Amino acid sequence: MSEQDVDDAAFLTGDSNTGLHKRSIYEHNGVAVCSPKRALCIATLVFSILLVISLIIAFAGPQNFLNFLDCPCAGERPENIEIDDDDASSDPLATNGEIFPWDNVRLPSFAHPTRYNITIHPNLTTLEVKGQVTIEFYVDKETNFIVFHSKNLTITEKMVQNRKGHDMKIARLLEYPKHQQLYLELEESKFRKRGNYSVHLRFVSQLTSELEGFYLSTYTTADGEKRYLATTHFEPTYARSAFPCFDEPQFKAKFRVSIFRDRFHIALCNMPIMNTEDAGFYMGRGLLRDDFQESVEMSTYLVAFVVCNFKRISQLTSRNISVSVYASESMLSQAQYALDTAVKTMDYYESFFGIHYPLPKQDLIAIPDFAAGAMENWGLITYREASILYDPKETSTVAHEWVAIVIAHELAHQWFGNLVTMKWWNDLWLNEGAASFIEYKGVNHVSPEWNMMDQFVLDKTQSGLVLDALTTSHPISVPVKDPSEIEAIFDTISYNKGASILNMLEGFLGEEVFKKGLNEYLKTRAYGNADTNDLWSVFTKHSNKTFDVKAIMDTWIHQTGFPLITIKRDGKVITASQKRFLLTPPDNETEANQKSQFNYKWYVPLSYFTDKDPSTVYNVWMNMSDVTFEIPEEVNYIKCNVNQSGFYRVAYPEDMWNSIIDTLMTNHHVLTPIDRASLIDDAFTLSDAGEINATIPLRLSLYLLKERDYIPWATALSYLHSWKEKLGESAGYKRYIIFLKKLLGPVTEYVGWNDEGSHLTKLLRIAVLQAAVELKLESVLKPAKNLFEEWMHRQKKITPNLRDVVYIAGVRFGGEEEWNYCWKLYQKTQVPSEKRIMLQALGSASDPWLLQRYLLKTLDRENIKSQDIEAVISSVARNPDGHFLAWRHLKAYWPMFHSLFGNGSLTMSGLFSTVISEFFTEYDYQEVTKFFSDIDVGSGQRALEQSLETIRFNIRWVQENADTIDEWLLDYVKDNLG
């Protein structure tokens, strides 16, 4: 067998029309002619070589191969691969030094793929990937070239054919790494207008551990054995690193995939397996080839394949669609809840969307190494283990709810995003905003007792408002070009603000009109692409043109920020005026002069009720203008933005704030929990922005002594904690701690330590007990430490809902023995939610030496997985004793982190926001600015700018509020606590 034969034995095309060389390595009828003696010598030599190779591989293992993979692509690259357009020559240069003829990050629109035939073999021992792809495409106009994507792939063979199967001579194939593009030019003939063609490519690459593209994941079994799997994550622009393709969402095509694998593995893809064939031997191992059914038309970022040795459990939906959850064998017992939830949610979505799920199966798989929470690949959804696995005996209510939300989110995408896909990434919010809204409807249907639509306001609206109050925020629909810009918009604005404005839209259209609009949008655009205007037009149509939805919603998606509605009263007349709300005044002229095509005015559906008739809700429209309306003279106050259904804030005159506070102190149940939460949210934020005096939220918060609902407390705790951090070096800090302990005392006594009550009561218990431990509230701290001691020394089980509280208390107020005990449990446990809790608890130690040791573990993948590095550093950064340690660690090992994560915005953004954003001195601001001044953080740039803006806000807040708060606290402590 020649060296070339061995090299190409990794895959074999089953297509007869490719025209590429066929190898007979897997065929059983090949004939070799030589003497018996010579044959024996050759056989002995071959088997000896194979034995040596097998031994080397067995002892080396995949992890050692990774150490030698400095280059992510097989084969050598020319030295000028890093040539940048901004160098001496402004011309884009290909890897061979020639000018790259296509100077645009977007592909030309005249070539359209229709079908991909992909054959791929990931070798989980050598980590080499061999593949070939046939792309069938048609062209709109006559041309002699096409451009498509490829990243870190070495092309070994290339060929172009016309629709009759005749070869067309290739003049050149150029690669431009900066835009991750290939330029293929014909020598003499041309691609004819409206003609159909195919390009055939063989390529090799490597499985990496970068959590993107086609990558390697590892896990340890319950018996301590390390195992490997190959999996994919292609959104937004990583399909091109697995196979050459037209990697933009509007280029939808059908996919036919074949995967070679070892006999002890399984292969999964978007579609079911059509047949499996014996494929012979490679590197001494028997291989099988799985051929999958052809897919429906879909975008490249939704393609997925996995090679693993997982097991599954399955159920059928009401229409007999097979739903399966795959996990490693030791984890499979935790998959039943995900399976039950997925089946119920799919049945609900089919009814809600009015469209049948279009594929024959739906797989969900728990991936041990996964950067995001999950990915909505059509028919094969990939999840981080903690986002899909649930053990009722081991998993908390918080983690339980998270699993339900993530499952519902990804299943919503099967329609909203997969069936109908945005044309380009500037409308990413069409995918993510819609799924982030509809997920709550899905979970609300499966578990109505969880009050998910109340929690929506807390989780989506309030968090969206926080980020969008910064000058460094961005519009929902924002122009993006290159991959780093695309990755940067996978953020709170696209997800949470996008979801919130859809909630607001449903509020003024009505649920039925909203639902009918979605149904038509999905039916008319099925298997195709859409933009935001397509969605607005169906809503306008179904509202009988009562609303010009495009005109209204354009003011919300094309402007950064949101309005502050200021209420003024003159007798019976209320005037509501609007202006853009900013948490901090513009820092420079550039920020101050940011233009908006709508001059920062919005169409606002202003809702309100009066204190005399809280059950009657009134609505008035602010048509990019102020508005006046009348109320009865006897009314003391109006409460606007009923149930915080609108994406805006409201400022009341001081006498109204006083009346609202009096009502809350007297009988807070007059207002719904969401309305109480929205008043807390607005009061604290308006104070932060300098719109009202800090004493107003302080006085309002006193009603919390009687509050027993989760939503208001969760809202209040985030602000009360934030103020505590900013007051950390102020004279009034100790008095503020006394004040917080006073507020938390009654509610901690109310929730107690028995894990009982409704879903929201359990969430309340977890939240307030955690806050009490952080404040060292003795009535909570003592029982928490006792429970930890009983668990550690007597193995007395702790109920899952109290573990966050107890573990943190044990580690924070313990020593090295307690820390080591938790670390060993983290390493040993097979429960993902338990691992997550442990990662947080281990970062709460009060000993800097333990924290430093913990941070150093992020440098070793055997200790901390790549996906968990952010969680470790963030847990230390949130610890007052570890904040500066975390910042120092980030600086010291920045090159390593940057190399590990690239410029992926999800991880980088998380590190910036937790490690940097809490600083509140000018010195810290200058230090952070100086450190990053010469560093390219790629798609993390906006997150860095937002973190720097937050530091500036913190500095100003301390200057303007610390003394006022301390004066109020002096009076409060003197009058109430002696």
WOQUI-V834606 format. One record per backbone hydrogen bond with DSSP energy under -0.5 kcal/mol. CO is the residue of the C=O (numbers start at 1). NH is the residue of the N-H. E is the energy in kcal/mol with one decimal. If there is no record, write none. Layout:
co & nh & e
CO & NH & E
CO & NH & E
//
This chain:
co & nh & e
2 & 6 & -1.9
3 & 7 & -2.3
4 & 8 & -1.8
6 & 9 & -1.1
7 & 10 & -0.5
8 & 11 & -0.9
15 & 18 & -0.5
24 & 27 & -1.1
32 & 34 & -0.6
35 & 39 & -2.8
36 & 40 & -2.4
37 & 41 & -2.1
38 & 42 & -2.8
39 & 43 & -2.8
40 & 44 & -2.6
41 & 45 & -2.6
42 & 46 & -3.0
43 & 47 & -2.7
44 & 48 & -2.1
45 & 49 & -2.5
46 & 50 & -2.7
47 & 51 & -2.3
48 & 52 & -2.4
49 & 53 & -2.7
50 & 54 & -2.7
51 & 55 & -2.4
52 & 56 & -2.5
53 & 57 & -2.8
54 & 58 & -2.7
55 & 59 & -2.3
56 & 60 & -2.5
57 & 61 & -2.8
60 & 64 & -0.7
61 & 64 & -0.9
61 & 65 & -1.3
62 & 66 & -1.8
63 & 67 & -0.7
64 & 67 & -0.5
64 & 68 & -0.6
65 & 68 & -1.4
66 & 69 & -1.3
68 & 70 & -1.5
70 & 72 & -0.5
72 & 206 & -0.8
78 & 81 & -1.3
79 & 82 & -0.5
80 & 83 & -1.8
84 & 87 & -2.0
92 & 100 & -3.3
94 & 97 & -1.9
98 & 94 & -3.5
99 & 101 & -0.6
101 & 103 & -0.8
102 & 104 & -0.8
108 & 111 & -0.6
110 & 140 & -2.5
112 & 138 & -2.2
114 & 254 & -2.3
115 & 136 & -3.1
116 & 118 & -0.6
116 & 256 & -3.0
117 & 134 & -2.1
118 & 258 & -2.6
119 & 132 & -2.5
120 & 260 & -2.3
121 & 123 & -0.6
121 & 130 & -2.0
122 & 124 & -0.8
123 & 127 & -2.1
127 & 207 & -3.1
128 & 123 & -2.9
129 & 205 & -2.3
130 & 121 & -2.8
131 & 203 & -2.8
132 & 119 & -2.8
133 & 135 & -0.5
133 & 201 & -2.5
134 & 117 & -2.3
134 & 136 & -0.6
135 & 199 & -2.0
136 & 114 & -3.5
136 & 115 & -1.5
137 & 197 & -3.3
138 & 112 & -2.9
139 & 194 & -2.0
143 & 191 & -3.3
144 & 186 & -2.9
146 & 184 & -2.6
148 & 182 & -3.3
149 & 245 & -1.7
153 & 155 & -0.7
154 & 156 & -0.5
154 & 204 & -1.8
157 & 202 & -2.2
159 & 200 & -3.6
160 & 168 & -2.6
161 & 198 & -2.4
162 & 165 & -2.1
166 & 162 & -2.0
168 & 160 & -0.6
169 & 171 & -0.5
169 & 187 & -2.6
172 & 185 & -2.5
174 & 183 & -2.6
175 & 95 & -2.0
176 & 179 & -0.7
176 & 180 & -0.8
176 & 181 & -1.8
180 & 150 & -1.9
181 & 176 & -2.7
182 & 148 & -2.0
182 & 184 & -0.5
183 & 174 & -2.5
183 & 185 & -0.5
184 & 146 & -2.1
185 & 171 & -2.6
185 & 172 & -1.4
190 & 192 & -0.7
191 & 143 & -2.0
192 & 195 & -1.9
195 & 139 & -1.7
196 & 163 & -0.8
197 & 137 & -2.9
198 & 161 & -2.8
199 & 135 & -2.6
200 & 159 & -1.7
201 & 133 & -2.5
202 & 156 & -2.3
202 & 157 & -1.1
203 & 131 & -2.5
204 & 154 & -2.6
205 & 129 & -2.5
208 & 216 & -3.7
213 & 215 & -0.7
213 & 233 & -2.1
214 & 208 & -0.8
215 & 231 & -2.5
217 & 229 & -2.3
219 & 227 & -3.1
221 & 224 & -2.0
225 & 221 & -2.9
227 & 219 & -2.0
229 & 217 & -2.9
230 & 307 & -2.7
231 & 215 & -3.0
233 & 213 & -2.6
234 & 238 & -2.7
234 & 239 & -0.8
238 & 241 & -1.4
239 & 242 & -2.1
239 & 243 & -2.0
240 & 151 & -2.1
245 & 149 & -3.2
245 & 247 & -1.2
246 & 248 & -1.6
248 & 251 & -1.8
250 & 252 & -1.7
253 & 298 & -2.4
254 & 116 & -2.6
255 & 295 & -2.5
256 & 118 & -3.0
257 & 292 & -2.7
258 & 120 & -2.2
259 & 290 & -2.8
260 & 122 & -0.6
261 & 288 & -2.7
262 & 265 & -1.4
266 & 308 & -2.2
268 & 306 & -1.9
272 & 293 & -2.6
275 & 291 & -3.0
277 & 289 & -2.9
280 & 287 & -3.2
282 & 285 & -1.5
285 & 282 & -2.6
286 & 263 & -1.0
287 & 279 & -2.7
288 & 261 & -2.4
288 & 290 & -0.5
289 & 277 & -2.5
289 & 291 & -0.5
290 & 259 & -2.3
290 & 292 & -0.5
291 & 274 & -3.7
291 & 275 & -1.5
298 & 253 & -2.0
299 & 302 & -1.6
300 & 303 & -1.6
302 & 378 & -0.6
304 & 270 & -0.7
306 & 268 & -2.7
307 & 230 & -2.3
308 & 266 & -3.7
311 & 327 & -2.1
313 & 325 & -2.4
315 & 323 & -3.2
317 & 320 & -2.1
321 & 317 & -1.9
322 & 362 & -2.7
323 & 315 & -2.4
324 & 364 & -2.5
325 & 313 & -1.6
326 & 366 & -2.3
327 & 311 & -2.4
328 & 331 & -1.7
328 & 332 & -1.1
329 & 332 & -0.6
331 & 334 & -2.4
332 & 335 & -1.9
334 & 390 & -3.0
335 & 339 & -2.0
336 & 340 & -2.7
337 & 341 & -2.7
338 & 342 & -2.6
339 & 343 & -2.2
340 & 344 & -2.1
341 & 345 & -2.6
342 & 346 & -2.5
343 & 347 & -2.0
344 & 348 & -2.0
345 & 349 & -2.8
346 & 350 & -2.3
347 & 351 & -1.4
348 & 352 & -3.1
349 & 353 & -3.2
350 & 354 & -0.9
350 & 355 & -0.6
360 & 322 & -1.2
362 & 324 & -2.2
363 & 381 & -2.7
364 & 326 & -3.0
365 & 367 & -0.7
365 & 383 & -2.5
367 & 385 & -0.9
368 & 370 & -0.6
373 & 384 & -2.4
375 & 382 & -1.6
377 & 380 & -1.3
379 & 363 & -2.3
381 & 365 & -2.5
382 & 375 & -2.6
383 & 367 & -3.4
384 & 387 & -1.9
385 & 388 & -1.5
385 & 389 & -2.4
390 & 392 & -0.5
391 & 394 & -1.9
391 & 395 & -3.0
396 & 400 & -2.4
397 & 401 & -2.5
398 & 402 & -2.0
399 & 403 & -2.2
400 & 404 & -1.7
401 & 405 & -2.4
402 & 406 & -2.6
403 & 407 & -2.3
404 & 408 & -2.3
405 & 409 & -2.4
406 & 410 & -2.4
407 & 411 & -2.1
408 & 412 & -1.9
409 & 413 & -1.4
410 & 414 & -0.7
411 & 414 & -0.8
412 & 415 & -1.2
412 & 416 & -2.7
413 & 418 & -2.5
415 & 417 & -1.4
415 & 420 & -1.7
419 & 527 & -1.6
419 & 528 & -0.6
420 & 417 & -1.3
421 & 530 & -2.1
423 & 250 & -0.7
424 & 427 & -1.9
425 & 428 & -2.0
426 & 478 & -0.8
427 & 430 & -2.0
427 & 431 & -0.6
428 & 431 & -1.3
428 & 432 & -2.3
429 & 433 & -1.9
429 & 434 & -1.1
431 & 435 & -2.1
432 & 436 & -2.2
433 & 437 & -1.2
434 & 437 & -0.5
434 & 438 & -3.1
435 & 439 & -2.1
437 & 440 & -0.8
437 & 441 & -0.9
438 & 442 & -2.4
439 & 443 & -2.5
440 & 444 & -2.2
441 & 445 & -1.7
442 & 446 & -1.9
443 & 447 & -3.3
447 & 450 & -2.1
448 & 451 & -1.4
451 & 454 & -0.7
451 & 455 & -1.7
452 & 456 & -1.8
453 & 457 & -0.7
454 & 457 & -0.6
454 & 458 & -1.0
455 & 459 & -3.1
456 & 460 & -3.1
456 & 461 & -1.1
457 & 462 & -2.6
460 & 464 & -2.3
461 & 465 & -2.3
462 & 466 & -1.5
463 & 467 & -1.5
464 & 468 & -2.2
465 & 469 & -0.6
466 & 469 & -0.8
467 & 470 & -1.7
469 & 583 & -2.7
469 & 584 & -0.5
470 & 473 & -1.5
476 & 478 & -0.8
482 & 485 & -0.6
482 & 486 & -2.0
483 & 487 & -2.6
484 & 488 & -1.5
485 & 489 & -0.7
486 & 489 & -1.2
487 & 490 & -1.5
489 & 491 & -2.1
491 & 495 & -2.3
492 & 496 & -1.4
492 & 497 & -1.9
493 & 498 & -1.7
495 & 499 & -2.1
496 & 500 & -2.3
497 & 501 & -2.4
498 & 502 & -1.2
499 & 503 & -1.9
500 & 504 & -2.2
501 & 505 & -2.2
502 & 506 & -2.7
503 & 507 & -1.6
504 & 508 & -1.6
505 & 509 & -2.3
506 & 510 & -2.4
510 & 514 & -2.3
511 & 515 & -2.5
512 & 516 & -2.6
513 & 517 & -2.3
514 & 518 & -2.1
515 & 519 & -2.4
516 & 520 & -2.3
517 & 521 & -2.4
518 & 522 & -2.4
519 & 523 & -2.2
520 & 524 & -2.8
521 & 525 & -1.3
523 & 526 & -0.6
525 & 528 & -2.1
528 & 421 & -2.0
530 & 423 & -1.9
531 & 534 & -1.0
531 & 535 & -1.0
532 & 535 & -0.6
532 & 536 & -2.1
533 & 537 & -2.2
534 & 538 & -1.2
535 & 539 & -1.4
536 & 540 & -2.4
537 & 541 & -2.2
538 & 542 & -2.3
539 & 543 & -1.2
540 & 545 & -2.4
541 & 544 & -1.5
543 & 546 & -1.8
547 & 549 & -1.3
548 & 552 & -2.2
549 & 553 & -3.2
550 & 554 & -2.4
551 & 555 & -0.7
552 & 555 & -0.8
552 & 603 & -0.5
553 & 556 & -1.2
553 & 557 & -2.0
554 & 558 & -2.0
557 & 477 & -2.5
562 & 581 & -2.5
563 & 565 & -0.6
563 & 649 & -1.8
564 & 566 & -0.7
564 & 579 & -1.2
565 & 567 & -0.6
565 & 651 & -2.7
566 & 577 & -2.2
568 & 575 & -2.6
570 & 573 & -1.9
572 & 631 & -2.4
573 & 570 & -2.8
574 & 576 & -0.5
574 & 629 & -2.0
575 & 568 & -2.2
575 & 577 & -0.6
576 & 627 & -2.3
577 & 566 & -2.5
579 & 564 & -3.4
580 & 582 & -0.5
588 & 592 & -2.3
589 & 593 & -2.2
591 & 594 & -1.3
596 & 599 & -1.8
598 & 601 & -0.7
602 & 604 & -0.8
602 & 624 & -1.6
603 & 605 & -0.5
604 & 606 & -1.5
604 & 622 & -2.5
605 & 607 & -0.6
606 & 620 & -2.8
607 & 641 & -2.2
608 & 618 & -3.2
609 & 639 & -2.7
610 & 613 & -0.9
613 & 610 & -0.6
613 & 616 & -1.5
615 & 617 & -0.6
618 & 608 & -2.2
620 & 606 & -2.0
621 & 623 & -0.8
622 & 604 & -2.4
622 & 624 & -2.0
627 & 576 & -3.2
629 & 574 & -3.4
632 & 635 & -1.4
637 & 611 & -1.9
638 & 640 & -0.6
639 & 609 & -1.5
641 & 644 & -2.4
642 & 645 & -1.4
646 & 648 & -1.4
649 & 565 & -3.3
651 & 567 & -3.2
653 & 656 & -0.7
653 & 657 & -2.2
654 & 658 & -2.4
655 & 659 & -2.0
656 & 660 & -2.9
657 & 661 & -2.7
658 & 662 & -2.4
659 & 663 & -2.2
660 & 664 & -2.4
661 & 665 & -2.4
662 & 666 & -1.9
663 & 667 & -3.1
664 & 668 & -0.7
667 & 670 & -1.7
668 & 671 & -1.6
672 & 676 & -2.5
673 & 677 & -2.3
674 & 678 & -2.6
675 & 679 & -1.8
676 & 680 & -1.9
677 & 681 & -2.8
678 & 682 & -2.7
679 & 683 & -2.6
680 & 684 & -2.3
681 & 685 & -1.7
682 & 686 & -3.0
683 & 687 & -1.9
684 & 688 & -2.4
685 & 689 & -2.1
686 & 691 & -2.7
686 & 692 & -1.0
687 & 690 & -1.4
693 & 696 & -1.7
693 & 697 & -0.6
694 & 698 & -1.4
695 & 699 & -2.7
696 & 700 & -2.7
697 & 701 & -2.2
698 & 702 & -0.6
699 & 702 & -0.9
700 & 703 & -1.6
701 & 704 & -1.8
702 & 705 & -1.6
703 & 706 & -2.4
709 & 713 & -1.3
710 & 714 & -3.2
711 & 715 & -2.0
712 & 716 & -2.6
713 & 717 & -3.0
714 & 718 & -1.3
715 & 719 & -1.2
716 & 720 & -3.0
717 & 721 & -2.4
718 & 722 & -1.7
719 & 723 & -2.8
720 & 724 & -1.7
721 & 725 & -2.2
722 & 726 & -1.9
723 & 727 & -1.8
725 & 728 & -1.2
727 & 730 & -2.4
730 & 733 & -1.5
732 & 736 & -2.4
733 & 737 & -2.0
734 & 738 & -2.0
735 & 739 & -2.2
736 & 740 & -2.5
737 & 741 & -2.4
738 & 742 & -2.0
739 & 743 & -2.0
740 & 744 & -2.4
741 & 745 & -1.6
742 & 746 & -0.6
743 & 747 & -0.6
744 & 748 & -2.3
745 & 749 & -1.8
746 & 750 & -1.9
747 & 751 & -2.4
748 & 752 & -1.9
753 & 755 & -0.5
754 & 756 & -2.1
758 & 762 & -2.2
759 & 763 & -1.9
760 & 764 & -2.3
761 & 765 & -2.5
762 & 766 & -2.2
763 & 767 & -2.2
764 & 768 & -2.7
765 & 769 & -2.2
766 & 770 & -1.9
767 & 771 & -1.9
768 & 772 & -2.3
769 & 773 & -2.2
770 & 774 & -2.1
771 & 775 & -1.6
772 & 777 & -2.7
773 & 776 & -1.2
776 & 778 & -0.6
777 & 780 & -1.8
777 & 781 & -2.9
778 & 782 & -2.0
780 & 784 & -1.8
781 & 785 & -2.5
782 & 786 & -2.1
783 & 787 & -2.3
784 & 788 & -1.8
785 & 789 & -2.3
786 & 790 & -2.5
787 & 791 & -2.0
788 & 792 & -3.0
789 & 793 & -2.7
790 & 794 & -1.4
790 & 796 & -1.9
791 & 795 & -0.9
795 & 797 & -0.5
799 & 802 & -2.2
799 & 803 & -0.6
800 & 803 & -0.9
800 & 804 & -0.5
802 & 806 & -2.7
803 & 807 & -3.1
804 & 808 & -1.7
805 & 809 & -2.2
806 & 810 & -2.8
807 & 811 & -2.5
808 & 812 & -2.9
809 & 813 & -2.1
811 & 814 & -0.7
811 & 846 & -0.5
815 & 819 & -2.2
816 & 820 & -2.9
817 & 821 & -2.0
818 & 822 & -2.0
819 & 823 & -2.4
820 & 824 & -2.4
821 & 825 & -1.7
822 & 826 & -2.5
823 & 827 & -2.1
824 & 828 & -1.7
825 & 829 & -2.8
830 & 832 & -0.7
831 & 834 & -0.7
831 & 835 & -1.9
832 & 836 & -2.1
833 & 837 & -1.9
834 & 838 & -2.4
835 & 839 & -2.4
836 & 840 & -1.6
837 & 841 & -2.7
838 & 842 & -2.8
839 & 843 & -0.7
840 & 843 & -0.6
841 & 844 & -2.0
842 & 845 & -0.7
846 & 848 & -0.6
847 & 851 & -2.0
848 & 852 & -2.7
849 & 853 & -2.3
850 & 854 & -2.1
851 & 855 & -2.5
852 & 856 & -2.1
853 & 857 & -0.9
854 & 857 & -0.7
855 & 858 & -1.7
856 & 859 & -1.6
857 & 860 & -1.4
857 & 864 & -0.6
859 & 861 & -0.5
860 & 863 & -1.3
860 & 864 & -2.5
865 & 868 & -1.5
865 & 869 & -0.5
866 & 869 & -1.3
868 & 872 & -2.0
869 & 873 & -2.6
870 & 874 & -2.7
871 & 875 & -2.0
872 & 876 & -1.7
873 & 877 & -2.5
874 & 878 & -2.3
876 & 879 & -0.9
878 & 880 & -0.6
879 & 882 & -2.7
879 & 883 & -1.2
882 & 886 & -2.7
883 & 887 & -1.9
884 & 888 & -2.4
885 & 889 & -2.4
886 & 890 & -2.4
887 & 891 & -2.2
888 & 892 & -2.8
889 & 893 & -2.0
891 & 894 & -1.2
893 & 897 & -2.3
894 & 898 & -3.2
895 & 899 & -2.1
896 & 900 & -2.4
897 & 901 & -2.8
898 & 902 & -1.6
901 & 904 & -2.0
904 & 908 & -1.7
905 & 909 & -2.8
906 & 910 & -1.6
907 & 911 & -2.3
908 & 912 & -2.5
909 & 913 & -2.6
910 & 914 & -2.0
911 & 915 & -2.4
911 & 916 & -0.5
912 & 916 & -2.0
912 & 917 & -1.2
916 & 919 & -1.9
921 & 925 & -2.0
922 & 926 & -2.5
923 & 927 & -2.3
924 & 928 & -2.6
925 & 929 & -2.5
926 & 930 & -2.6
927 & 931 & -2.4
928 & 932 & -2.1
929 & 933 & -0.6
930 & 933 & -0.8
932 & 935 & -1.3
935 & 937 & -0.8
937 & 940 & -2.4
938 & 941 & -1.9
940 & 944 & -2.4
941 & 945 & -2.6
942 & 946 & -2.5
943 & 947 & -2.0
944 & 948 & -2.5
945 & 949 & -2.3
946 & 950 & -2.0
947 & 951 & -1.9
948 & 952 & -2.1
949 & 953 & -2.3
950 & 954 & -2.6
951 & 955 & -2.5
952 & 956 & -2.2
953 & 957 & -2.8
954 & 958 & -2.3
955 & 959 & -1.9
956 & 960 & -2.3
957 & 961 & -2.5
957 & 962 & -0.5
958 & 962 & -1.5
961 & 965 & -2.8
962 & 966 & -2.1
963 & 967 & -2.5
964 & 968 & -2.0
965 & 969 & -2.7
966 & 970 & -2.5
967 & 971 & -1.7
968 & 972 & -2.5
969 & 973 & -3.2
970 & 974 & -2.1
971 & 975 & -2.6
972 & 976 & -2.6
973 & 977 & -2.0
//
